[in-house]
Amino acid sequence: MKKAVILSGAGISAESGISTFRDSGGLWEQYRVEDVATYDGWLRNRALVTAFYNQRRKQLLEVTPNAGHYALVRLEKAFDVHIITQNVDDLHERAGSRQVLHLHGELKKARSTANPEYIVDIDGWELHEKMTDPQGAPLRPHIVWFGEAVPLMEEAARISAAADFYIVVGTSLAVYPAAGLLHYVPPYVPKYIVDPKEVPAPVANVKHLREPASTGLAKVVDELLSKRS
């Protein structure tokens, strides 16, 4: 079975009502990155950071996957589908996608500040400040913050290098290291970019659909499925 790899970003979740960070009116216009998305910010004001992610989590529970998410599930009928997402929500999983790698962490999980291998699911939307691991170390959001390494990059690069088809959706390809994943995809592999905005593609063999994920992904999936019939 051929492998279809998808690199997804904030644009696909935005259609479900998830607030983005970088667009006009996005979260970075309401909060300073240094205050809510760095480890130093967490050390300075754990209450603020905890409240920020609790609100993101609460919002996530109020939205549902959209047609773009479901289109990728449909692709699994004929392809070995791997989703590499920059998003911390679980909308891909809730739609039914089975192989999802979260580059930047997962909003509905927390991890120990002393042992990064200790990761737990958050029941509901609240992570309380005083929650700890079994040894008493505080739990923090399971999010890759600015200035931190991206632990799953090597695995994401390996998956990208093995793609037979590559789809980029809802990302500007401006945020590294995730944007660099395209360079691991072999030049001969067909690549699709689905985004209503102009997205630079510094690689060969790219087809750009300037549409939202909800409509553009359906067209790409139809095209790929037709090639298998």
C-alpha positions as CSV (number, residue, x, y, z in Angstrom):
1,M,0.0,0.0,0.0
2,K,1.4,3.4,-1.0
3,K,2.0,6.0,1.7
4,A,0.3,9.3,1.8
5,V,1.8,11.8,4.3
6,I,0.1,14.9,5.4
7,L,1.7,17.9,7.1
8,S,-1.1,19.9,8.7
9,G,-1.1,23.3,10.4
10,A,-3.4,25.8,12.1
11,G,-5.5,26.4,9.0
12,I,-7.3,23.1,9.1
13,S,-8.3,23.6,12.7
14,A,-9.3,27.2,12.2
15,E,-12.2,26.0,10.1
16,S,-13.5,24.1,13.1
17,G,-13.4,27.3,15.2
18,I,-10.0,26.9,16.9
19,S,-8.3,30.2,17.5
20,T,-5.0,30.5,15.5
21,F,-1.9,32.2,16.8
22,R,-0.4,34.0,13.9
23,D,-3.3,35.4,11.9
24,S,-4.8,38.8,12.3
25,G,-6.8,38.7,15.6
26,G,-4.9,35.6,16.6
27,L,-3.8,34.6,20.1
28,W,-0.4,36.3,19.8
29,E,-2.1,39.6,19.5
30,Q,-3.7,38.9,22.9
31,Y,-0.8,37.4,24.7
32,R,3.0,37.7,24.7
33,V,4.8,34.6,23.5
34,E,7.3,35.0,26.3
35,D,4.5,34.9,28.9
36,V,2.5,31.8,27.9
37,A,4.6,29.8,25.5
38,T,8.1,29.5,27.0
39,Y,9.4,27.5,30.0
40,D,10.6,30.7,31.6
41,G,7.1,32.2,31.3
42,W,5.8,29.1,33.1
43,L,8.3,29.5,35.9
44,R,7.5,33.2,36.3
45,N,3.7,32.9,36.3
46,R,2.4,29.3,36.4
47,A,-1.1,30.5,37.1
48,L,-1.2,32.6,33.8
49,V,0.2,29.7,31.7
50,T,-2.1,27.2,33.3
51,A,-5.2,29.4,32.7
52,F,-4.1,30.1,29.1
53,Y,-4.0,26.4,28.2
54,N,-7.1,25.6,30.2
55,Q,-9.0,28.1,28.0
56,R,-7.5,26.5,24.9
57,R,-8.6,23.1,26.2
58,K,-12.1,24.3,27.0
59,Q,-12.5,25.7,23.6
60,L,-11.3,22.5,22.0
61,L,-14.1,20.6,23.8
62,E,-16.6,22.9,22.2
63,V,-15.6,22.3,18.5
64,T,-15.8,19.3,16.1
65,P,-13.7,18.1,13.2
66,N,-14.5,19.6,9.8
67,A,-14.7,18.2,6.2
68,G,-11.0,18.6,5.8
69,H,-10.3,16.2,8.7
70,Y,-12.9,13.7,7.4
71,A,-11.4,13.8,3.9
72,L,-8.1,12.5,5.2
73,V,-9.9,9.7,7.0
74,R,-11.5,8.8,3.6
75,L,-8.0,8.6,2.1
76,E,-7.2,5.7,4.4
77,K,-9.5,3.5,2.2
78,A,-6.6,3.1,-0.3
79,F,-3.5,4.5,1.3
80,D,-1.3,4.1,4.3
81,V,-2.0,7.6,5.7
82,H,0.4,9.3,8.2
83,I,-0.5,12.7,9.5
84,I,2.3,15.0,10.9
85,T,0.5,17.8,12.6
86,Q,1.8,21.1,14.1
87,N,-1.5,21.4,15.9
88,V,-1.9,20.4,19.5
89,D,-5.7,19.6,19.2
90,D,-7.1,16.2,18.7
91,L,-9.4,16.9,15.8
92,H,-7.6,14.5,13.5
93,E,-8.1,11.7,16.0
94,R,-11.7,12.6,16.7
95,A,-12.4,12.4,12.9
96,G,-11.0,8.9,12.8
97,S,-7.4,9.2,11.6
98,R,-5.4,6.4,13.0
99,Q,-1.7,7.5,12.6
100,V,-1.1,11.0,13.9
101,L,2.2,12.4,15.0
102,H,2.0,15.7,17.1
103,L,5.1,17.7,16.5
104,H,4.3,20.4,19.0
105,G,2.7,18.3,21.7
106,E,-0.9,17.6,22.7
107,L,-3.2,20.0,24.5
108,K,-5.2,17.3,26.3
109,K,-2.1,15.9,28.0
110,A,0.3,17.0,30.7
111,R,3.8,15.8,31.5
112,S,6.2,15.9,34.5
113,T,8.7,18.7,34.7
114,A,11.2,16.2,36.2
115,N,10.6,13.2,33.9
116,P,9.6,14.0,30.3
117,E,8.6,10.3,29.8
118,Y,5.8,10.7,32.4
119,I,2.8,11.9,30.3
120,V,-0.8,11.7,31.4
121,D,-4.2,12.5,29.9
122,I,-6.1,15.5,31.3
123,D,-9.6,14.6,32.5
124,G,-11.8,17.4,31.2
125,W,-10.3,20.8,30.4
126,E,-8.6,21.9,33.6
127,L,-5.0,21.3,34.5
128,H,-4.6,22.5,38.1
129,E,-1.5,24.3,39.2
130,K,-0.8,21.9,42.1
131,M,-1.1,18.6,40.1
132,T,2.1,16.6,40.3
133,D,3.7,13.3,39.2
134,P,4.0,10.4,41.6
135,Q,7.3,11.8,42.9
136,G,5.8,15.3,43.5
137,A,7.2,17.1,40.5
138,P,4.8,19.7,39.0
139,L,2.9,18.8,35.8
140,R,3.1,21.2,32.9
141,P,1.2,21.3,29.6
142,H,2.5,18.7,27.2
143,I,3.4,21.4,24.6
144,V,6.6,22.1,22.9
145,W,7.3,25.7,23.8
146,F,9.4,28.3,22.0
147,G,13.1,27.6,22.7
148,E,12.5,23.9,23.3
149,A,13.7,21.0,21.1
150,V,11.1,19.2,19.0
151,P,11.6,15.6,20.1
152,L,9.6,14.0,17.2
153,M,11.3,15.8,14.3
154,E,13.5,12.8,13.5
155,E,10.5,10.5,13.2
156,A,8.7,13.1,11.2
157,A,11.6,13.4,8.8
158,R,11.7,9.6,8.4
159,I,8.0,9.5,7.6
160,S,8.3,12.3,5.1
161,A,11.2,10.7,3.3
162,A,9.2,7.5,2.8
163,A,6.1,9.3,1.2
164,D,4.6,8.4,-2.1
165,F,2.4,11.4,-2.0
166,Y,2.8,14.5,0.3
167,I,0.0,16.9,1.2
168,V,0.6,20.2,3.1
169,V,-2.5,21.8,4.5
170,G,-3.2,24.9,6.6
171,T,0.4,25.9,7.2
172,S,2.4,28.8,5.8
173,L,5.6,26.8,5.8
174,A,7.2,29.6,7.7
175,V,7.7,28.0,11.0
176,Y,10.8,25.9,11.5
177,P,11.8,23.1,12.0
178,A,8.5,21.8,10.7
179,A,8.7,23.8,7.5
180,G,11.9,22.0,6.6
181,L,10.1,18.6,6.4
182,L,9.4,19.2,2.7
183,H,13.1,19.0,2.0
184,Y,13.1,15.3,3.2
185,V,10.5,14.4,0.6
186,P,12.1,12.9,-2.6
187,P,11.9,15.3,-5.6
188,Y,9.9,12.9,-7.7
189,V,7.1,12.5,-5.2
190,P,3.9,14.4,-6.1
191,K,3.2,17.2,-3.5
192,Y,0.1,19.2,-2.9
193,I,-0.4,22.4,-0.9
194,V,-3.9,23.2,0.2
195,D,-4.2,26.8,1.5
196,P,-6.2,29.8,0.4
197,K,-3.1,32.0,0.8
198,E,0.0,32.0,-1.3
199,V,2.4,29.6,0.2
200,P,6.1,29.4,-0.9
201,A,7.1,25.9,-2.0
202,P,10.9,25.7,-2.2
203,V,10.8,22.2,-3.7
204,A,9.8,20.6,-7.1
205,N,6.7,18.8,-8.2
206,V,4.1,20.9,-6.3
207,K,0.5,21.5,-7.1
208,H,-1.1,24.4,-5.1
209,L,-4.9,24.5,-4.4
210,R,-5.7,27.9,-3.1
211,E,-8.7,26.8,-1.2
212,P,-9.6,26.1,2.5
213,A,-8.9,22.7,3.8
214,S,-12.6,21.7,3.9
215,T,-12.9,21.9,0.1
216,G,-9.3,21.6,-1.1
217,L,-8.5,18.4,0.7
218,A,-11.7,16.7,-0.7
219,K,-10.4,17.5,-4.2
220,V,-6.9,16.1,-3.5
221,V,-8.3,13.0,-1.9
222,D,-10.6,12.4,-4.9
223,E,-7.7,12.8,-7.2
224,L,-5.5,10.4,-5.3
225,L,-8.3,7.8,-4.9
226,S,-9.0,8.0,-8.7
227,K,-5.4,7.1,-9.3
228,R,-5.9,3.9,-7.3
229,S,-9.0,2.8,-9.1
